[in-house]
Amino acid sequence: MTPARFLLLAAFWLAAPLAQAGPAAQLGKACHLPGTEDTLRCLQVAVPRDYTGAAAGQLQLHITIAPAYREASRPDPLFVLAGGPGQAGSDIVSVINSAFRAVRATRDIILIDQRGTGLSGKLDCPNLPDEDRLSEGAAEAQLMQCVKSTTQSLAPYTTANAARDIEQVRKALGYGPINLWGGSYGTRLAQAYARAFPSAVRSLVLDGVAPPEQVIPAGGHDAQAALDKLFAQCAADKECARAFPNLKSEFSALLERAASGKLQVSLNDPRTAAPLSLNISTRRLIGTVQNVLYAPLDARRLPFLIHSAYQGNWAPFVARSNAAYDFSTEGGMAGLLHFAIVCSEDLPRLSPALLAEDSAGSFYTAEAITRLRPYCAELKLPPPATLASDPIAAPVLMFSGGLDPVTPPRRAEAAGRHMQKVQHLIVENAGHGVSNLGCAPRLIREFLDSPGLIKDPSCLNKIAAQPFQTGSAGPKP
């Protein structure tokens, strides 16, 4: 099952002294995971199922360790917290050789499969045969059946408990104060850990920052802002403007056709070439558009996708839409874990006023924002304690993409108001995720070596805008 998609204050710390090789190289067993050819170390760490004692038993967390390359490594590792909620550390091991290639020279990299994700007892619904061909009603019925048949209590699967798990892992691995990197939802988890265990945190790197007050499904305002910026950039680009002079009106027309409920298209399946008849619902249309906006390289295809669909050629759009279903049962988001967190921590905070404000004037409708409510009602999860917003004392480096449709710079700015020593770097041509782009890996290493102000982040300005796709062959040379 694939769920719908979802200051700057200067302070300098002395770099930690070099030490002899840490415990990581001796922990666990040698393992290989998809996404990297490196030999890693894998182990299981037992944690309480419920820290309140309401539910007995333990959970086994999967931990992936990439030991530092140098024998004389630094004693403070980097713990990597994936996004979602629902993504596992073992799903993103490729970041070891991209975003953290400079960090690993002298630091162990620790990736945690958060409880209920990946190899830590993944909570999910099975993928369905031909899921991308199902009608919207059939897909919803299948998902509801999965939710109703779930016998395991999801109440212990909270951000607060995931933060407690990190502390258990830190102690089990024998580390002192640690550094944390969080991406997207992982930034919420990193902040929760820093507030719950401040003495255990040396520094934080947050990419695509979600402040504690952000309600995850409420993304209409930010999605529309990202789409407006994309349309404006197309209009300012000679080739894009020439190819798609009526982009806004064509997109509006597609929204109207989908809203009628009668947008039935016939085409050859982009994967099998078999005849395919498909209803393009409003949910499918706007969900695909919002998903495409995450990555600038992908977003640069959107004008072509919109224009082709407007002219009746839906094959490119459907092919991109179907990409959301291209996950094996073992990979991708843990859907029920996503529900467990969003249903207890976010939707209860989605007031009528916030819903109306967030969806006003946005292509991402109120119905799309609230689509999880029937499933949440079935799960009947108790709301956890309010996410804390106490000041964070550890130094923080934040990255934001100027084109991010879910955690744009304004979200990081809101989070930064609760941090004492923070630097916020914005990459105007980036989307949802900056750490693996351009010089960002080097800046992360520089920050971790001496947590404080990055003196010259101007190299981030060299991250260029991607070219627009203007035809079936791709961008014009």
N, C-alpha and C positions, 0 to 999 in steps of 0.2 A: 504494500500500500504506500502510495506517495501522497502525503497531505498537501492541501493547497498552500501555495506560497503566500508563503509567508515571505590668555591668561598667561598667561605667561607669567611665572614667578621664578626668579633665579634662585637656585639652591644647589650647592655642590657638595657631593659626598666623596670622600677618598675612595679610590678603587680598592676592592678587597685584595689582599695579598695572594700571591700564587701559593698553591699548596701541592702536596703530592697527589697523585691520581686518587680521585674519590672512589666511593664504594660501587659506583654504577657498573664498572667493567666486571665485577664479580657477582652481581646480583642476577637472579633469574636464569633463564636459559637462552641460548642463541636462537634467534627466530628471524624469519623473513616475512614481510607483509607487502601486499600490493601497494605500489606507489613509490617504491625505492628498491634498488638492488643491494643496498647496504645490509650487512648482518647486524641486527639489532639485538637487544636483550628484552625478553618478555617475562612477566611474572604476574601472579595474582596476589592481591592484598585483601584480606577479609575486613569488612566493616559492619557495624550494626545495621540491621535492616531499618530499625527505627530508634533514633537516639533518645526519644522520650520514654522508651520501654513499653509503649502501647502494643507493639508487634514484636514477637520474639524472632530469633534467628539472625543469620548473617547474610550479607551479599558478598560476592567475590568480584572485585574490580580488576579489570585488565589494565596493566601498566606497560607501556612501551618506553624503553630507554635507548637513547642514542648517546653512548658515552663520548665524552670529549676526545678529540683526536690527539691532543698533546698529553704526554704523561704527567707533566706539571700543570694540572688543570686548576681552575678556580673552585673554591668550595661551595659557591652559591649557584645552583642549577637554574635552568629556565623551565618552569612548568607551563605547558601549553594547554589552553582550554578552548575547545572547539565551540562552534556556534549552534544555531538551531532556534530553540532547544531541540535536541534530538540527534545532533551530529556527534560522532565519537572521535577520540584522538587517533584511533587506528585507521579511521577513514581519511585522515589528512596527513599521513606520514610524509607525503611529498614535500611538505613545508620544511622538513629538515634540511633538504638540499636546495631550497629556494630562499624563503624568508630568513632561515636561520643558519645558512651555510657559513656565515662569518662568525656567528655566536658559537657554533659547535667546535670551533678550533680550540677554545679554552673552557667550555662549559658543557656539562651534561644537559641533554634535552630530554625532558620527561613529558610524555603524552598520556593523559588519563582518558580512558573510556568512562565517561560519567555514568553513574548508576542508571540502568535502563537503556543504555546505548551500546552499539557495537558488540564487543565481546564481553561486556559486563551485563549479561542478561537482557539483551535487546527486547524492548517492548514494542511490538509492531503488529500490524495485520499483514497477512500473506499477500503477495502480488497476485493479481488475477490474470488469467489468460485473456489476451486482447483487451487489457484494461483501457487502452486509449480508444477503443471502439465502443465502449459502453456508453449508453445514454446517461445524462446527468442523474436522472432518477434512479437508474439501476446502480450506478456507482455509489450514490448516497445510501441506497438500501443495503448494499454489501458492506459499506463502512459501518452503518448502524448495527448490522448484525454482528460484526466483529466486536464493536464496543459492548454490545449487550452480552456477548459470550465471554467477555473477559472476567475471569474469576479472581485473579490476583488483585489485591488492594493496591491502588496507585497513590494512596495518601502519603506514603513515606518518600515519594519521588518529588522532592522539592529542591529549590535552589539552596535553601538553608542547609538541608542535609547533604547536598552535593559539596557545599563549602566545608562541612565537617569532614566529609570523606577526604578532601584534599589534605587536611591536617593529619588524618590517620596515615595517608600515604607518605607525607613528608617525614613523619616520625618513623614509619616502617623502613624507609630507605636511609635513615640516619643522617638527614641533612639538617643544618641550622637554618637561618633565615634564607628564604628563596625569592627568586624573581618570578613574576607571572606575566605571561602574554595571553591576552584574551581577544578573540575575534567575534564581533556581533554579539549573540547571546553570551558568549564566553566573557565579554566585558562585564556583563551583569554579575556573573558568577565570580569573576576576579574581584570586583568591588565588594561583593558580599563576604568573600574570604578575608580581604584586607580589613574589613570592619570587625569581623568576628575574631580574627587572630592577628592583630596589628603587630605584635612583637615578632611574628614569624615571616613578615614581609619586608624584603629589602627594597624592591622597586616593582613598578607595574608598567607594562606596555599595553595599551588598549587601542585596538584598531576597529573602526566602525562602532563608535561608543554608544551604548544604550544606558541612559541614566536610570536611576531607580524608579523614577516616576513615569517612565515611558510604558505605555500599554502596547504590547507587541502587535495585536491585530490592527490597532489604529494607525494605519499607514497611508490614508488617503491624501492628506496634505503633502506629505513628503514625496509620494509617488507622482502626484500631479506636478509638483515643482520640478522634479527630475525630467518629466516628459516635456514640460514647457521649455526647459533649458535645451533639451535635445532638439525640439522644433526650431528654437531660435538659432541654434548653431547650424542646423541644416539650411535655414533661410540665409544665413551669413556666408555659407560655403557655396562658391560659384557652381560647382558641379552638382551638388545636392539640390540647390535651389532650381537649377535648370531641369533636373530630372523629375523633381517632385514639387512643382510650384503651388499645388493646392493641398498640401499635406494635412493641415488642420481640418479642412472641410471634409476631406476623404475619411479621416479617422472618425469625425463626428457622424458621418453617414454610416460607417460600419457599426458604430455603437447603436444607432437607431435601428438598423437592420437586425442586429442581434437581440435588441430589446423586444422586437416584435414576436420573437419566438419562432419565426418561420425562415430563419437563415439556414436552409438545407443546401449542402454542397455535395456535388458528385465529382469524384476524382479517382485517380489511381493511387492506391496506398503508397506513400513515399518510400516505405521500406520493402513491401512485398510486390508492388505493382498490381495487386489485385484490385478489382473495382471496389470502391468505398463510397458509401453514402453517410454523411456525417452532419449532425446539427451543430452549428457554431452558436453556442449559448453565450449570453453576456458574461457568465462566470468564466467560460473558457477563453473568451476574447481578452478580457481585462486581466485575467490571471497570467496569460502568456505575455502580455505587454509588460506587466509589472515584473515578471521574472526576467525578461530580456533586459530590462533597465539596470540590472545588478552590475553587469560588466560592460564597460565602455566599448570594447571590441564587439560584443554581441549587440549592444544598443545601436551601434552604427549601421546595423543591418535593418533596424526597425522601419525607417522610412520606405525601404524597398519592400519589406513584408506588407506594410500597410497599403502601399500603392498597388502591389500585385493583387492583393485580396480585393481591393476596391474595383479593380478591372476584371474580377472574376477568376483570377488564377490563385486558388487557395493552397496549392501544393506547398510552396515555400513556408507559408504560415503554419500549416498543419504539421509539416516536418519539424519545425522548431517547437511547436506546442507539444508534440509527442516526445521530444527529448526529455521532458519532465518525468516520463514514465520509464526511461531507459535505465533502470536500476535492478540489480538482482535482489533476491530476498535478503541476502546477507549485507548488501551495501545500502547506502543512502540513509535518510533520516529515520529515526525511530519514532513512528507516528504516534503510538500510544504514550510514549514519554513526552512528546510534544504536547499532546492533549493534557497530560497530568499537570504540567507546569502552567500552560496558558489558561487552562480551565480554573485553576485554583488561584493563580497569582495575577492574572491579567484581566480576564473577562469580568470578574467581579468589580473591577475599577473602571469599566467602560460605561460611564454614565450616559444617559440620554443627551445631555448637553455636549459632552465630549464627542459622542458619535455624530451628532448633527454638525458640530464645528469641523470635525476632521473630514467628513465626507462632502461637505458643501463645495460645489464647484469642481469636484474631482471625478475623474473617470473611474476611480476605485470606489465603488459604491458602498453605501451602508450595509446592503445585503452581503457583499463580499467580506466586509469587516466582521460581521456577526455570524458568519456561516457555521462556526463551530458550536454555537449555543445549543442546538438540539443534542449534540453528543456530550457536551458538558453537563446538560441536565440529566442525561442518562447515567453519567459517572458519579454524580452526587458527591463531589470531593469537598471536604471542609477547607475553607480558606486558611492559608497559613498566616503567620504573623506578618505584619507590614514590613516590606523591605526597608531596611535602615538607610538613612542618609547622613549618618554621622560623618564629620570631617575625616578624610584619609590623610595621614601624616606622611606616609612613604612617598618618595618622588614618583611622579607619573609622567610618562610620555604618551601622548594621544595622537593618533592619525585619523584624518577624515578625508573622504573623497568628495570633491565638489559636486559630483554627479550621482552621489549615493541616493537611491530612492527609499531607503529604510532608516538609515542612521546618518543623515547628513550632518554638516558641521554644527548646526544649531543644537543637536542632541549632545555632542561632546561639550559644547559650551555650558549646557545645563548641568552636566555631570561635573564639570570643572569647578563649579561654584561650591562644591563640597570637598574640594581637594586643596591642601595647603601648599604643595610644591608641584606645579603642573606646567607642562609646555604642550601646546596644541599646534600640530603641524597639519596644514590643509594642502592637499594636492588637487588642484582645480580640475585636472583632466582624468582623475581616478574615480572609480565607482565604489562598490561595496568591498573594500579591501585594498590596502596600500602596502602592506609589509613586504610583499615580494616584488615590488616595482622599483626600477631604477636603483638609486643609491640607498633606499630604505633599509635593506639588510645591513649595510655598513653603519648607518645611523643607529640602528638598534644595538649593534655591538658597541658602538661608541658610548651610548647611553648606559648600557649595562656595566661597562668597565668603570664608568664614573657617573653614577646617577645624578643628573642635574641638567642644566641648560645645554642643549645642543647649540654650539656657538654659530655654526654656519650650515643651516639646512637648505641653502639656496639650490643645492644640486637637485632637489625635488622638483624645481621649476623646469628642469629639462625633460620631465616626463611629458611627452607630446600627446596631443589629441590623435585618436585613430582616424583614418580616412573613412568616409561614408561609402557604403555599398550602393552603387547606382544602377546595377544591372545583374543579370544572372551569373555573370562571370566574376562578380565581386567588385571591389573598388577599382576605379579607373587608374591605370598606371600613371 
